[in-house]
Amino acid sequence: MPVQFYTVLGIAFVFGGCIGSFLNVCIYRIPAGKSIVSPPSSCPACGARIRWYQNIPILSWLFLGRKCAGCKVKISIRYPLIEALTGGLFMLVLWYFGLSWATPVYWVLTAALVTITFIDLDHQIIPDVISLPGIVVGFIASFLVPWLSWSDSLLGILVGGGSLYLVAWLYEMLTQREGMGGGDIKLLAMLGAFLGWKAIFPVIFLASLVGTLVGVPLMLLQKGDTKFAIPFGPFLASAALVYLFWGQALVHWYLTLLVPSAG
């Protein structure tokens, strides 16, 4: 691979890190109902304004000794981790899709999924302000991604939202309690818009599989509390990213196991 492309990958990581810094703001402010534009970033502990040179992704956290420059309160490691995660995902998207329209499209998707994941982990909500515009953006993006037709995207919205709605309705009918929030339904509709209808069932399968592997041990740690709530959004987001990069290979492998002649 040309040296120039590795340079572009490095630029993608830096750009993704900057976006990750902004996502930290979104993760903190959106659930609180605050503007993500103003006021400028400040220390949650002392309220001191964070200067631009104190807000360089990853590096500022290291140079400041992991502490606020004003009150010296420790800065959570989660901030640079989200910046590094977003930078890594941006780099991976560019590596996989190259210099094409698909790259900025899936940068938008990955940024949305990182934000949704951490908000859902913190508050067990998936904000409509991300998922609903995401459905529209995903459908519009289908006109830019060559292998995703607008009809596949539209069907993905309907299948994604409809399938989880059906599961949630059946669960509530059988157990008389809500087991899946509307946020998960809208999130899967957004994933259908970006990835198409063929991605829906592999994403649900992967998310359910990983959710079970993680959820059962956590429930056992809670002494068998079957009402212990585990947000499903992070599992859907992770499964969507797995499908984005390796979905076709996984589907082919699965079909090969079922029907050896398919390989």
N, C-alpha and C positions, 0 to 999 in steps of 0.2 A: 504494500500500500504506500502511495507517495507520502513523503515527509510533510507536504503541505496539508494533507488531510488530517494528520495527527495534530498539526497546529490548529486546524479548524475544530477538532475535537476538544482541544484545550480551551479554545474560546467558548465553545458550547458549555463546558463545565463552569467556566467563570460566569457566563451569562445565566446559567441555571442557578448558580449560587446566589447571584443578585436577586433573581426571581424568588428563590427560597427565602431570602431575607424579607422580601415583601410578603410572602406567604405566612411568615411568623406573625406579621402584623395582622393579617386576615384571620388567622387561627385564634388570636387573642381578642380581636375587636368584633368580629361578626357575631359570635354568640352573645356578646354584651350589648349588641345593638348600636355600636359606635361606628363613626365614619372611618373608613380605611384610608382616607386621604389626609384628613386633618383632625387634630393637631399633629405636628411632627412627632416622631418616635421619642419616647422618654422612658426613664427608668421606672418600672412599676412600684419600686420601693420608696424612692425619694422624690420622684417626679422631675428629676433633672433632665433637660433636653439632651438627646444623644446627637453629638456632632457627626458630620459625614465621615470623618476619619476614625470615629469610634464605631462605625457601622459597616465596615468592610467585611463582607462575608467570611466567616471562619477565622481569618487572620486577626481581626480586632479582638475577638474572644481570647485568642492566645496572647496577643500583645498586652491586653489589659489585665492579664493574670487571672482571667475568668471572674473578674469582679467589676462592679460599677465604678467608673472613674470618680464619681462623687461620693457616694455613701459607702462604698466598698462591700456592698452586699454581693454575695456570690451570684453569678449569672448561670442559669441552668445550661447544662451541656446539650439540652434538646435543641437550642437555637442553632448552634453550628451543625448539629446532626441533620436537622431539616434542610439547612443550606447545602450540606454535602450530599444528602440524599437527592435533592432536586437537581443539583449539578450532575450527579452520576446518571440520573434518569435522562436528563437532556442529552448527555453525551451518548448514552446507549441508544436513544432514539435516532440521533444523527448517524451513529455507526450502522444501525440496522437499515434505515431508510435513505441515507445519503442526502445529497443536496436536491431535495424534491419538495413539492408542496405538502407531502405527507408529514414531513418533519415539523414544521410549525403547527400543523393541525394536532399532532400527537404531543407536542410540547404543551399545548393548551390543555389537552386531556390529562396529562401526567400532573401538571400543576394543580388542576382541579381535584384530582384524586388524592394528592398529598394533603391538600387543605381539608378535604372531607374526612380523610382518615383520622387526622389528629383532633379535629373538632368532635367527631363521633366518639373517639376514645375519651375525650375530656368531659363531654356533656351528653353523650348518647342522643345526639340530634344530627340530622343532615340538613343544613339550611337550604330552603327553597331558593334563596338568592344565588346559589351556586348551581343546583341541579336543574332548575327550570330554564334559566338562560342557557345552560349547558346542552339541553335537549335541542334548542333552536340552533345553537352554534354547531353542534354535531351534525344536524341535518344540512345546514348550509355548507359545512365542510365536505359533505359527500360529493359535492360538485367539483371539489379540488383533488380528491383522492381517486386515482384512476380505477382501482379495483373495488371501489365501493360506490354502487349506484344509488341514486336518490331513493329508488324503490326499496332497496335493501335496507337503507337507513330508516325510512319511514316504517317499514315492516318491523325493523328492530325496535323502534320506539313502542309500537303496539304490542309486540310479543314480549318485550322486556317488562314494560309496565303491567301488561295483562297477566303474565304468568305469575309474577310475585303477588299481584292483587288476588289472584285465585287461591294461591297457597295461603295467604294471610286470612282470606275469608273462610276457607275450609278449617284452618287451625282455630279461628275464633268460634266457629260454629261447633266444633268438636270439644273444645276445652272451656268455652265461655270466658276466655280472657285473650287479650291482645298479645300476639307473639311476634309480630313484625310491624314496625312503624311505616307510615306513609313515605318517610324519607328514603327508605330502602327501595320502595317501588319506583319512586321518581329517579333514584340513582340508576337503577337497572334500565329504565327507559332512556336515560342519558347515555349509558354504555351502549345500548342498542343503536342509538343515533350515530355514535362515533365508530362502532365496530361492525354494525350490521346484524341482521337477525340470526345468522349462523353462529354468532359468538355467544348468544344468550344461554343456551343449555350447557355448553362447556364451562362458562363462567359460573353458573349456578352450581354445577357439579363440583368444580374445584373449590369454590367458596364454602360450600356445605361440608366437603371433605375436610378441609383445613379447619373450618369452624368447629367441627366435631372433635378433631384431634386435639385442638386447643381447649375447647369448651368443657369437655368431659373431665379432664384433670382439674381444671379450675373449679368446676362444680363439686368435685370430690373434696377439694381443699376447703370448700364452703360447707363441708359436712352434709353433702347430698342435697343442698338446697336447690330444688328444681326451678325455683323462681329467681335464681341468680341471673341477673341481666348481663348479657354479653353483646356489645354492639356488632351488628352484622356488616355494617358499611366497610370497615377496614378489610374484611375478608373478600367482599365483592370487589373492592378497589385492587387488592393484591391479585386476585384471580384475573381481573381485566388486564393487568399489566403482563401477567404470565401469558395470557392468550395473545396479547398484542405482539409479543416477541417470539413466542414458541408455540402458539396455538395450532397452527397447521401441522407442525411436526407431532404434537401430542395427539391430535385427532387421528393422524395417519397411523401412529403407533398403536392407539387404542383399537382402530379398525383392524389392524394387522393381527392383534391378539384375538379378536372375535372371529375374523375370517382370514386365516393364514394366506389364502391365495391373493388377498388384497395387497400384500406386500410384494 
